[in-house]
Amino acid sequence: MLKETIERITPVKTEFLETAKERLDNLTKPQGSLGRLEEFAMRLVAITEELMPDMDKKVVFTFAGDHGVADEGVSAFPKEVTGQMVFNFLRGGAGINVLARHAGAEVVVVDIGVDYEFKDTDGLVVKKVVKGTGNILKGPAMTKEEAIRCIEVGIELANEYKARGYKIFGTGEMGIGNTTPSSAIAAVITGRPVKEVTGRGTGITDEAFFAKIKTIEKAIEVNKPNPSDAIDVLAKLGGAEIGGIAGICLGAAANRIPVVVDGFISTAGALIAYCLEPKVRDYMFSAHNSVEVGHKAMLEKIGIKPILDLDLRLGEGTGAALAMLVIEAGLKIYKEMATFEEAGVSNK
């Protein structure tokens, strides 16, 4: 499935970008005066290959997974919070639920790797690949087969929600300790020193922060991931939810659906997808610039520019939900604003 999905990804066609630009340049405004809003509209036209696309069905996929490395004290919260937050998502009480409602998007909560057995839990999509990853300080997070399966879970969801008529995807995650594998992935793939791509996650103390850096450095030393093999990096250092997000990005691109990538952890998944198939970048929108210091390095590696900068660091898909509103604003300008001819306004 992974190989077939990658083979389906093609670059967006420049003729659609040019057609959209021609309409934008004839709207009642100076050319280019709405900046990145115009860029968003052009990209949506090119991604969907529709001259008047719409975003009437939006969904944010929030993948949940646990991490063995949480046992090393890299987070301010205990591991049990992952499962507890899943119930909060399902009740509609989390940040992502509030902001998704505001954006008119649905939230799909996916158990891809939580170390907890959810018994007949209404509303939860159970796609469990692992019951938490291994402790990367002592060995690999997952087997290669498990890492591929995590990616394929994301691809399956992308295919399913494409068939159900959804027009734009957002990525989100929940997993105590997951900034640690994300920083490890960032360090290995970008080649930056661990201390340059590691932040404080949920707000750890100075002592815990320095220990977190040492933990990541040791994990890379122990596992020796191959920087040119994204599956190897994901398997040895990553998380189930990071793999699921990589799969959503790949599946979105294969289905010609725009995908809004949330913050630091989501971008680690997007980076894995990009390394597997660089053309996936054409279909990605970076939601926001995270407070986590390693985020910028990953965005630069992929070559995408964040939409918002609001000092966010919650995850869950919160930034993606907000960015959807801005992307949709660009599309509304493109579709609803009058041209000079329609408005009877003299052009320059």
Contacts in CASP RR format, 6 or more apart in sequence:
PFRMAT RR
TARGET T0000
AUTHOR 0000-0000-0000
METHOD contacts of the structure
MODEL  1
MLKETIERITPVKTEFLETAKERLDNLTKPQGSLGRLEEFAMRLVAITEE
LMPDMDKKVVFTFAGDHGVADEGVSAFPKEVTGQMVFNFLRGGAGINVLA
RHAGAEVVVVDIGVDYEFKDTDGLVVKKVVKGTGNILKGPAMTKEEAIRC
IEVGIELANEYKARGYKIFGTGEMGIGNTTPSSAIAAVITGRPVKEVTGR
GTGITDEAFFAKIKTIEKAIEVNKPNPSDAIDVLAKLGGAEIGGIAGICL
GAAANRIPVVVDGFISTAGALIAYCLEPKVRDYMFSAHNSVEVGHKAMLE
KIGIKPILDLDLRLGEGTGAALAMLVIEAGLKIYKEMATFEEAGVSNK
1 152 0 8 1.000
1 155 0 8 1.000
1 156 0 8 1.000
2 148 0 8 1.000
2 151 0 8 1.000
2 152 0 8 1.000
2 155 0 8 1.000
2 250 0 8 1.000
2 276 0 8 1.000
5 155 0 8 1.000
5 247 0 8 1.000
5 250 0 8 1.000
5 251 0 8 1.000
5 254 0 8 1.000
6 250 0 8 1.000
6 254 0 8 1.000
6 276 0 8 1.000
6 277 0 8 1.000
8 254 0 8 1.000
9 250 0 8 1.000
9 253 0 8 1.000
9 254 0 8 1.000
9 277 0 8 1.000
9 279 0 8 1.000
9 280 0 8 1.000
10 279 0 8 1.000
11 279 0 8 1.000
11 282 0 8 1.000
12 43 0 8 1.000
12 46 0 8 1.000
12 47 0 8 1.000
12 282 0 8 1.000
12 283 0 8 1.000
13 46 0 8 1.000
13 49 0 8 1.000
14 46 0 8 1.000
16 45 0 8 1.000
16 46 0 8 1.000
16 49 0 8 1.000
16 51 0 8 1.000
17 42 0 8 1.000
17 43 0 8 1.000
17 45 0 8 1.000
17 46 0 8 1.000
19 45 0 8 1.000
19 51 0 8 1.000
20 41 0 8 1.000
20 42 0 8 1.000
20 45 0 8 1.000
20 46 0 8 1.000
20 51 0 8 1.000
20 334 0 8 1.000
21 38 0 8 1.000
21 42 0 8 1.000
23 334 0 8 1.000
23 339 0 8 1.000
24 31 0 8 1.000
24 32 0 8 1.000
24 34 0 8 1.000
24 38 0 8 1.000
24 41 0 8 1.000
24 42 0 8 1.000
24 333 0 8 1.000
24 334 0 8 1.000
25 31 0 8 1.000
25 32 0 8 1.000
26 339 0 8 1.000
26 340 0 8 1.000
26 341 0 8 1.000
26 347 0 8 1.000
27 333 0 8 1.000
27 334 0 8 1.000
27 337 0 8 1.000
27 338 0 8 1.000
27 339 0 8 1.000
27 340 0 8 1.000
28 337 0 8 1.000
28 338 0 8 1.000
28 339 0 8 1.000
28 340 0 8 1.000
28 343 0 8 1.000
28 345 0 8 1.000
29 337 0 8 1.000
30 348 0 8 1.000
32 38 0 8 1.000
34 330 0 8 1.000
34 333 0 8 1.000
36 307 0 8 1.000
37 326 0 8 1.000
37 329 0 8 1.000
37 330 0 8 1.000
37 333 0 8 1.000
38 330 0 8 1.000
38 333 0 8 1.000
38 334 0 8 1.000
40 285 0 8 1.000
40 326 0 8 1.000
40 327 0 8 1.000
40 329 0 8 1.000
40 330 0 8 1.000
40 331 0 8 1.000
41 330 0 8 1.000
41 331 0 8 1.000
41 333 0 8 1.000
41 334 0 8 1.000
41 335 0 8 1.000
42 334 0 8 1.000
43 258 0 8 1.000
43 282 0 8 1.000
43 285 0 8 1.000
44 53 0 8 1.000
44 55 0 8 1.000
44 258 0 8 1.000
44 327 0 8 1.000
44 331 0 8 1.000
44 334 0 8 1.000
45 51 0 8 1.000
45 53 0 8 1.000
45 334 0 8 1.000
46 282 0 8 1.000
47 256 0 8 1.000
47 257 0 8 1.000
47 258 0 8 1.000
47 282 0 8 1.000
47 283 0 8 1.000
48 167 0 8 1.000
48 256 0 8 1.000
48 257 0 8 1.000
48 258 0 8 1.000
49 256 0 8 1.000
52 335 0 8 1.000
53 167 0 8 1.000
53 331 0 8 1.000
54 167 0 8 1.000
54 331 0 8 1.000
55 167 0 8 1.000
55 168 0 8 1.000
55 324 0 8 1.000
55 327 0 8 1.000
55 328 0 8 1.000
55 331 0 8 1.000
56 167 0 8 1.000
57 106 0 8 1.000
57 164 0 8 1.000
57 165 0 8 1.000
57 166 0 8 1.000
57 167 0 8 1.000
57 168 0 8 1.000
58 103 0 8 1.000
58 104 0 8 1.000
58 105 0 8 1.000
58 106 0 8 1.000
58 166 0 8 1.000
58 167 0 8 1.000
58 168 0 8 1.000
58 169 0 8 1.000
58 170 0 8 1.000
58 324 0 8 1.000
59 105 0 8 1.000
59 106 0 8 1.000
59 107 0 8 1.000
59 108 0 8 1.000
59 161 0 8 1.000
59 166 0 8 1.000
59 168 0 8 1.000
59 169 0 8 1.000
59 170 0 8 1.000
60 96 0 8 1.000
60 100 0 8 1.000
60 105 0 8 1.000
60 106 0 8 1.000
60 107 0 8 1.000
60 108 0 8 1.000
60 169 0 8 1.000
60 170 0 8 1.000
60 171 0 8 1.000
60 172 0 8 1.000
60 317 0 8 1.000
60 320 0 8 1.000
60 321 0 8 1.000
61 108 0 8 1.000
61 110 0 8 1.000
61 154 0 8 1.000
61 157 0 8 1.000
61 169 0 8 1.000
61 170 0 8 1.000
61 171 0 8 1.000
61 172 0 8 1.000
61 245 0 8 1.000
61 248 0 8 1.000
62 89 0 8 1.000
62 96 0 8 1.000
62 107 0 8 1.000
62 108 0 8 1.000
62 109 0 8 1.000
62 110 0 8 1.000
62 172 0 8 1.000
62 173 0 8 1.000
62 174 0 8 1.000
62 316 0 8 1.000
62 317 0 8 1.000
63 110 0 8 1.000
63 112 0 8 1.000
63 171 0 8 1.000
63 172 0 8 1.000
63 173 0 8 1.000
63 174 0 8 1.000
63 240 0 8 1.000
63 241 0 8 1.000
63 243 0 8 1.000
63 244 0 8 1.000
63 245 0 8 1.000
64 82 0 8 1.000
64 83 0 8 1.000
64 85 0 8 1.000
64 86 0 8 1.000
64 89 0 8 1.000
64 109 0 8 1.000
64 110 0 8 1.000
64 111 0 8 1.000
64 112 0 8 1.000
64 113 0 8 1.000
64 114 0 8 1.000
64 173 0 8 1.000
64 174 0 8 1.000
64 175 0 8 1.000
64 241 0 8 1.000
65 82 0 8 1.000
65 111 0 8 1.000
65 112 0 8 1.000
65 113 0 8 1.000
65 114 0 8 1.000
65 115 0 8 1.000
65 132 0 8 1.000
65 133 0 8 1.000
65 173 0 8 1.000
65 174 0 8 1.000
65 175 0 8 1.000
65 178 0 8 1.000
65 239 0 8 1.000
65 240 0 8 1.000
65 241 0 8 1.000
66 79 0 8 1.000
66 82 0 8 1.000
66 113 0 8 1.000
66 114 0 8 1.000
66 115 0 8 1.000
66 116 0 8 1.000
66 131 0 8 1.000
66 132 0 8 1.000
66 133 0 8 1.000
66 175 0 8 1.000
66 176 0 8 1.000
67 79 0 8 1.000
67 132 0 8 1.000
67 133 0 8 1.000
67 134 0 8 1.000
67 136 0 8 1.000
67 141 0 8 1.000
67 175 0 8 1.000
67 176 0 8 1.000
67 177 0 8 1.000
67 178 0 8 1.000
67 180 0 8 1.000
67 181 0 8 1.000
67 239 0 8 1.000
68 79 0 8 1.000
68 132 0 8 1.000
68 133 0 8 1.000
68 134 0 8 1.000
68 135 0 8 1.000
68 136 0 8 1.000
68 141 0 8 1.000
69 133 0 8 1.000
69 134 0 8 1.000
69 135 0 8 1.000
69 136 0 8 1.000
69 137 0 8 1.000
69 177 0 8 1.000
69 180 0 8 1.000
69 181 0 8 1.000
69 215 0 8 1.000
69 219 0 8 1.000
70 78 0 8 1.000
70 79 0 8 1.000
70 176 0 8 1.000
70 177 0 8 1.000
70 180 0 8 1.000
71 79 0 8 1.000
71 135 0 8 1.000
72 135 0 8 1.000
72 137 0 8 1.000
72 180 0 8 1.000
72 211 0 8 1.000
72 212 0 8 1.000
72 215 0 8 1.000
73 204 0 8 1.000
73 208 0 8 1.000
73 211 0 8 1.000
73 212 0 8 1.000
74 177 0 8 1.000
74 179 0 8 1.000
74 180 0 8 1.000
74 204 0 8 1.000
74 208 0 8 1.000
74 211 0 8 1.000
74 212 0 8 1.000
74 215 0 8 1.000
75 176 0 8 1.000
75 177 0 8 1.000
75 179 0 8 1.000
75 180 0 8 1.000
75 201 0 8 1.000
75 202 0 8 1.000
75 204 0 8 1.000
76 201 0 8 1.000
76 202 0 8 1.000
76 203 0 8 1.000
76 204 0 8 1.000
76 208 0 8 1.000
77 176 0 8 1.000
77 202 0 8 1.000
78 176 0 8 1.000
79 115 0 8 1.000
79 176 0 8 1.000
79 177 0 8 1.000
80 116 0 8 1.000
81 176 0 8 1.000
82 114 0 8 1.000
82 115 0 8 1.000
82 116 0 8 1.000
82 174 0 8 1.000
82 175 0 8 1.000
82 176 0 8 1.000
83 114 0 8 1.000
83 116 0 8 1.000
83 174 0 8 1.000
85 94 0 8 1.000
85 174 0 8 1.000
85 175 0 8 1.000
86 109 0 8 1.000
86 111 0 8 1.000
86 114 0 8 1.000
86 116 0 8 1.000
86 118 0 8 1.000
86 121 0 8 1.000
86 124 0 8 1.000
86 174 0 8 1.000
87 121 0 8 1.000
88 94 0 8 1.000
89 96 0 8 1.000
89 97 0 8 1.000
89 107 0 8 1.000
89 109 0 8 1.000
89 174 0 8 1.000
89 316 0 8 1.000
90 109 0 8 1.000
90 121 0 8 1.000
90 122 0 8 1.000
90 123 0 8 1.000
90 124 0 8 1.000
92 107 0 8 1.000
94 316 0 8 1.000
95 314 0 8 1.000
95 316 0 8 1.000
95 318 0 8 1.000
96 107 0 8 1.000
96 172 0 8 1.000
96 315 0 8 1.000
96 316 0 8 1.000
96 317 0 8 1.000
96 318 0 8 1.000
96 321 0 8 1.000
97 107 0 8 1.000
99 317 0 8 1.000
99 318 0 8 1.000
99 319 0 8 1.000
99 321 0 8 1.000
99 322 0 8 1.000
100 106 0 8 1.000
100 107 0 8 1.000
100 321 0 8 1.000
102 321 0 8 1.000
102 322 0 8 1.000
102 325 0 8 1.000
103 321 0 8 1.000
103 322 0 8 1.000
103 324 0 8 1.000
103 325 0 8 1.000
105 170 0 8 1.000
105 321 0 8 1.000
105 324 0 8 1.000
108 125 0 8 1.000
108 157 0 8 1.000
108 161 0 8 1.000
109 123 0 8 1.000
109 124 0 8 1.000
109 125 0 8 1.000
110 124 0 8 1.000
110 125 0 8 1.000
110 126 0 8 1.000
110 127 0 8 1.000
110 153 0 8 1.000
110 157 0 8 1.000
110 244 0 8 1.000
111 118 0 8 1.000
111 124 0 8 1.000
111 125 0 8 1.000
111 126 0 8 1.000
111 127 0 8 1.000
111 128 0 8 1.000
112 127 0 8 1.000
112 128 0 8 1.000
112 129 0 8 1.000
112 150 0 8 1.000
112 153 0 8 1.000
112 240 0 8 1.000
112 241 0 8 1.000
112 243 0 8 1.000
112 244 0 8 1.000
113 128 0 8 1.000
113 129 0 8 1.000
113 130 0 8 1.000
113 131 0 8 1.000
113 132 0 8 1.000
113 133 0 8 1.000
113 240 0 8 1.000
113 241 0 8 1.000
114 128 0 8 1.000
114 131 0 8 1.000
114 132 0 8 1.000
115 131 0 8 1.000
115 132 0 8 1.000
116 131 0 8 1.000
118 124 0 8 1.000
118 126 0 8 1.000
125 157 0 8 1.000
127 153 0 8 1.000
127 154 0 8 1.000
127 156 0 8 1.000
127 157 0 8 1.000
129 142 0 8 1.000
129 146 0 8 1.000
129 149 0 8 1.000
129 150 0 8 1.000
129 153 0 8 1.000
129 240 0 8 1.000
130 142 0 8 1.000
130 146 0 8 1.000
130 150 0 8 1.000
130 240 0 8 1.000
132 240 0 8 1.000
133 141 0 8 1.000
133 142 0 8 1.000
133 181 0 8 1.000
133 238 0 8 1.000
133 239 0 8 1.000
133 240 0 8 1.000
134 140 0 8 1.000
134 141 0 8 1.000
134 142 0 8 1.000
136 180 0 8 1.000
136 181 0 8 1.000
136 184 0 8 1.000
136 219 0 8 1.000
136 222 0 8 1.000
136 223 0 8 1.000
136 236 0 8 1.000
136 237 0 8 1.000
136 238 0 8 1.000
137 215 0 8 1.000
137 218 0 8 1.000
137 219 0 8 1.000
137 222 0 8 1.000
138 222 0 8 1.000
139 219 0 8 1.000
139 222 0 8 1.000
139 223 0 8 1.000
139 236 0 8 1.000
140 223 0 8 1.000
140 235 0 8 1.000
140 236 0 8 1.000
140 237 0 8 1.000
141 147 0 8 1.000
141 181 0 8 1.000
141 234 0 8 1.000
141 235 0 8 1.000
141 236 0 8 1.000
141 237 0 8 1.000
141 238 0 8 1.000
141 239 0 8 1.000
142 150 0 8 1.000
142 234 0 8 1.000
142 235 0 8 1.000
142 238 0 8 1.000
142 239 0 8 1.000
142 240 0 8 1.000
143 235 0 8 1.000
144 231 0 8 1.000
144 232 0 8 1.000
144 235 0 8 1.000
146 235 0 8 1.000
146 240 0 8 1.000
147 231 0 8 1.000
147 234 0 8 1.000
147 235 0 8 1.000
147 238 0 8 1.000
147 243 0 8 1.000
148 231 0 8 1.000
150 234 0 8 1.000
150 239 0 8 1.000
150 240 0 8 1.000
150 241 0 8 1.000
150 242 0 8 1.000
150 243 0 8 1.000
150 244 0 8 1.000
150 246 0 8 1.000
150 247 0 8 1.000
151 234 0 8 1.000
151 243 0 8 1.000
151 244 0 8 1.000
151 246 0 8 1.000
151 247 0 8 1.000
151 250 0 8 1.000
151 272 0 8 1.000
152 247 0 8 1.000
153 243 0 8 1.000
153 244 0 8 1.000
153 247 0 8 1.000
154 243 0 8 1.000
154 244 0 8 1.000
154 245 0 8 1.000
154 246 0 8 1.000
154 247 0 8 1.000
154 248 0 8 1.000
154 250 0 8 1.000
154 251 0 8 1.000
155 247 0 8 1.000
155 248 0 8 1.000
155 250 0 8 1.000
155 251 0 8 1.000
155 254 0 8 1.000
157 248 0 8 1.000
158 169 0 8 1.000
158 247 0 8 1.000
158 248 0 8 1.000
158 250 0 8 1.000
158 251 0 8 1.000
158 252 0 8 1.000
158 254 0 8 1.000
158 255 0 8 1.000
158 257 0 8 1.000
159 251 0 8 1.000
159 255 0 8 1.000
161 169 0 8 1.000
162 255 0 8 1.000
162 257 0 8 1.000
166 257 0 8 1.000
167 257 0 8 1.000
167 258 0 8 1.000
168 257 0 8 1.000
168 258 0 8 1.000
168 259 0 8 1.000
168 260 0 8 1.000
168 324 0 8 1.000
168 327 0 8 1.000
169 248 0 8 1.000
169 252 0 8 1.000
169 257 0 8 1.000
169 258 0 8 1.000
169 259 0 8 1.000
169 260 0 8 1.000
170 248 0 8 1.000
170 259 0 8 1.000
170 260 0 8 1.000
170 261 0 8 1.000
170 262 0 8 1.000
170 287 0 8 1.000
170 317 0 8 1.000
170 320 0 8 1.000
170 321 0 8 1.000
170 324 0 8 1.000
171 245 0 8 1.000
171 248 0 8 1.000
171 249 0 8 1.000
171 259 0 8 1.000
171 260 0 8 1.000
171 261 0 8 1.000
171 262 0 8 1.000
171 266 0 8 1.000
171 269 0 8 1.000
171 270 0 8 1.000
171 317 0 8 1.000
171 320 0 8 1.000
172 241 0 8 1.000
172 245 0 8 1.000
172 262 0 8 1.000
172 265 0 8 1.000
172 266 0 8 1.000
172 315 0 8 1.000
172 316 0 8 1.000
172 317 0 8 1.000
172 320 0 8 1.000
173 241 0 8 1.000
173 242 0 8 1.000
173 245 0 8 1.000
173 262 0 8 1.000
173 265 0 8 1.000
173 266 0 8 1.000
173 315 0 8 1.000
173 316 0 8 1.000
173 317 0 8 1.000
174 241 0 8 1.000
174 315 0 8 1.000
174 316 0 8 1.000
175 241 0 8 1.000
176 202 0 8 1.000
177 201 0 8 1.000
177 202 0 8 1.000
178 239 0 8 1.000
178 241 0 8 1.000
178 242 0 8 1.000
178 265 0 8 1.000
179 198 0 8 1.000
179 199 0 8 1.000
179 201 0 8 1.000
179 202 0 8 1.000
179 264 0 8 1.000
179 265 0 8 1.000
179 292 0 8 1.000
180 212 0 8 1.000
180 215 0 8 1.000
180 216 0 8 1.000
180 219 0 8 1.000
181 237 0 8 1.000
181 238 0 8 1.000
181 239 0 8 1.000
181 242 0 8 1.000
181 268 0 8 1.000
182 238 0 8 1.000
182 242 0 8 1.000
182 264 0 8 1.000
182 265 0 8 1.000
182 267 0 8 1.000
182 268 0 8 1.000
182 292 0 8 1.000
183 194 0 8 1.000
183 197 0 8 1.000
183 198 0 8 1.000
183 199 0 8 1.000
183 212 0 8 1.000
183 216 0 8 1.000
183 292 0 8 1.000
183 294 0 8 1.000
184 194 0 8 1.000
184 216 0 8 1.000
184 219 0 8 1.000
184 220 0 8 1.000
184 237 0 8 1.000
184 238 0 8 1.000
185 233 0 8 1.000
185 234 0 8 1.000
185 237 0 8 1.000
185 238 0 8 1.000
185 242 0 8 1.000
185 268 0 8 1.000
185 269 0 8 1.000
185 271 0 8 1.000
185 272 0 8 1.000
186 192 0 8 1.000
186 197 0 8 1.000
186 268 0 8 1.000
186 271 0 8 1.000
186 294 0 8 1.000
186 297 0 8 1.000
186 298 0 8 1.000
187 193 0 8 1.000
187 194 0 8 1.000
187 196 0 8 1.000
187 197 0 8 1.000
187 198 0 8 1.000
187 216 0 8 1.000
187 220 0 8 1.000
188 220 0 8 1.000
188 225 0 8 1.000
188 227 0 8 1.000
188 233 0 8 1.000
188 237 0 8 1.000
189 227 0 8 1.000
189 230 0 8 1.000
189 233 0 8 1.000
189 271 0 8 1.000
189 275 0 8 1.000
189 298 0 8 1.000
189 301 0 8 1.000
190 197 0 8 1.000
190 297 0 8 1.000
190 298 0 8 1.000
190 300 0 8 1.000
190 301 0 8 1.000
191 227 0 8 1.000
192 294 0 8 1.000
192 297 0 8 1.000
194 213 0 8 1.000
194 216 0 8 1.000
194 217 0 8 1.000
194 220 0 8 1.000
195 213 0 8 1.000
196 293 0 8 1.000
196 294 0 8 1.000
196 297 0 8 1.000
197 293 0 8 1.000
197 294 0 8 1.000
197 297 0 8 1.000
197 298 0 8 1.000
198 209 0 8 1.000
198 212 0 8 1.000
198 213 0 8 1.000
198 216 0 8 1.000
198 293 0 8 1.000
198 294 0 8 1.000
199 209 0 8 1.000
199 212 0 8 1.000
199 292 0 8 1.000
199 293 0 8 1.000
199 294 0 8 1.000
200 209 0 8 1.000
201 292 0 8 1.000
201 313 0 8 1.000
204 212 0 8 1.000
219 237 0 8 1.000
220 237 0 8 1.000
223 236 0 8 1.000
223 237 0 8 1.000
224 236 0 8 1.000
225 232 0 8 1.000
225 233 0 8 1.000
225 236 0 8 1.000
225 237 0 8 1.000
226 232 0 8 1.000
226 233 0 8 1.000
227 233 0 8 1.000
230 246 0 8 1.000
230 271 0 8 1.000
230 272 0 8 1.000
230 275 0 8 1.000
230 276 0 8 1.000
231 276 0 8 1.000
233 272 0 8 1.000
233 275 0 8 1.000
234 242 0 8 1.000
234 243 0 8 1.000
234 246 0 8 1.000
234 272 0 8 1.000
238 268 0 8 1.000
241 265 0 8 1.000
242 265 0 8 1.000
242 268 0 8 1.000
242 269 0 8 1.000
242 272 0 8 1.000
243 269 0 8 1.000
243 272 0 8 1.000
244 269 0 8 1.000
245 261 0 8 1.000
245 265 0 8 1.000
245 266 0 8 1.000
245 268 0 8 1.000
245 269 0 8 1.000
245 270 0 8 1.000
245 273 0 8 1.000
246 269 0 8 1.000
246 270 0 8 1.000
246 272 0 8 1.000
246 273 0 8 1.000
246 276 0 8 1.000
247 273 0 8 1.000
248 259 0 8 1.000
249 259 0 8 1.000
249 261 0 8 1.000
249 269 0 8 1.000
249 270 0 8 1.000
249 273 0 8 1.000
249 274 0 8 1.000
249 280 0 8 1.000
249 283 0 8 1.000
249 284 0 8 1.000
250 273 0 8 1.000
250 276 0 8 1.000
250 277 0 8 1.000
250 280 0 8 1.000
251 257 0 8 1.000
252 258 0 8 1.000
252 259 0 8 1.000
252 283 0 8 1.000
253 259 0 8 1.000
253 273 0 8 1.000
253 277 0 8 1.000
253 279 0 8 1.000
253 280 0 8 1.000
253 282 0 8 1.000
253 283 0 8 1.000
253 284 0 8 1.000
256 283 0 8 1.000
257 283 0 8 1.000
258 283 0 8 1.000
258 284 0 8 1.000
258 285 0 8 1.000
258 327 0 8 1.000
259 283 0 8 1.000
259 284 0 8 1.000
259 285 0 8 1.000
260 284 0 8 1.000
260 285 0 8 1.000
260 287 0 8 1.000
260 320 0 8 1.000
260 323 0 8 1.000
260 324 0 8 1.000
260 327 0 8 1.000
261 267 0 8 1.000
261 270 0 8 1.000
261 284 0 8 1.000
261 285 0 8 1.000
261 286 0 8 1.000
261 287 0 8 1.000
261 304 0 8 1.000
261 320 0 8 1.000
262 287 0 8 1.000
262 288 0 8 1.000
262 315 0 8 1.000
262 316 0 8 1.000
262 317 0 8 1.000
262 318 0 8 1.000
262 319 0 8 1.000
262 320 0 8 1.000
263 286 0 8 1.000
263 287 0 8 1.000
263 288 0 8 1.000
263 290 0 8 1.000
263 292 0 8 1.000
263 295 0 8 1.000
263 312 0 8 1.000
263 315 0 8 1.000
263 317 0 8 1.000
263 319 0 8 1.000
263 320 0 8 1.000
264 290 0 8 1.000
264 292 0 8 1.000
264 294 0 8 1.000
264 295 0 8 1.000
264 298 0 8 1.000
264 313 0 8 1.000
264 315 0 8 1.000
265 315 0 8 1.000
266 287 0 8 1.000
266 315 0 8 1.000
266 317 0 8 1.000
266 320 0 8 1.000
267 286 0 8 1.000
267 290 0 8 1.000
267 295 0 8 1.000
267 298 0 8 1.000
267 299 0 8 1.000
267 302 0 8 1.000
268 298 0 8 1.000
270 280 0 8 1.000
270 284 0 8 1.000
270 298 0 8 1.000
270 302 0 8 1.000
271 298 0 8 1.000
271 301 0 8 1.000
271 302 0 8 1.000
273 280 0 8 1.000
274 280 0 8 1.000
274 281 0 8 1.000
274 284 0 8 1.000
274 301 0 8 1.000
274 302 0 8 1.000
281 302 0 8 1.000
281 303 0 8 1.000
281 304 0 8 1.000
284 302 0 8 1.000
284 304 0 8 1.000
285 304 0 8 1.000
285 307 0 8 1.000
285 323 0 8 1.000
285 327 0 8 1.000
286 299 0 8 1.000
286 302 0 8 1.000
286 304 0 8 1.000
286 305 0 8 1.000
286 306 0 8 1.000
286 307 0 8 1.000
287 306 0 8 1.000
287 307 0 8 1.000
287 308 0 8 1.000
287 317 0 8 1.000
287 319 0 8 1.000
287 320 0 8 1.000
287 322 0 8 1.000
287 323 0 8 1.000
288 306 0 8 1.000
288 307 0 8 1.000
288 308 0 8 1.000
288 309 0 8 1.000
288 310 0 8 1.000
288 312 0 8 1.000
288 319 0 8 1.000
288 322 0 8 1.000
288 323 0 8 1.000
289 295 0 8 1.000
289 296 0 8 1.000
289 299 0 8 1.000
289 306 0 8 1.000
289 308 0 8 1.000
289 309 0 8 1.000
290 312 0 8 1.000
290 313 0 8 1.000
291 311 0 8 1.000
291 312 0 8 1.000
291 313 0 8 1.000
292 313 0 8 1.000
299 305 0 8 1.000
299 306 0 8 1.000
307 323 0 8 1.000
307 326 0 8 1.000
307 327 0 8 1.000
308 319 0 8 1.000
308 322 0 8 1.000
308 323 0 8 1.000
308 326 0 8 1.000
310 319 0 8 1.000
310 322 0 8 1.000
312 318 0 8 1.000
312 319 0 8 1.000
338 345 0 8 1.000
340 346 0 8 1.000
340 347 0 8 1.000
END
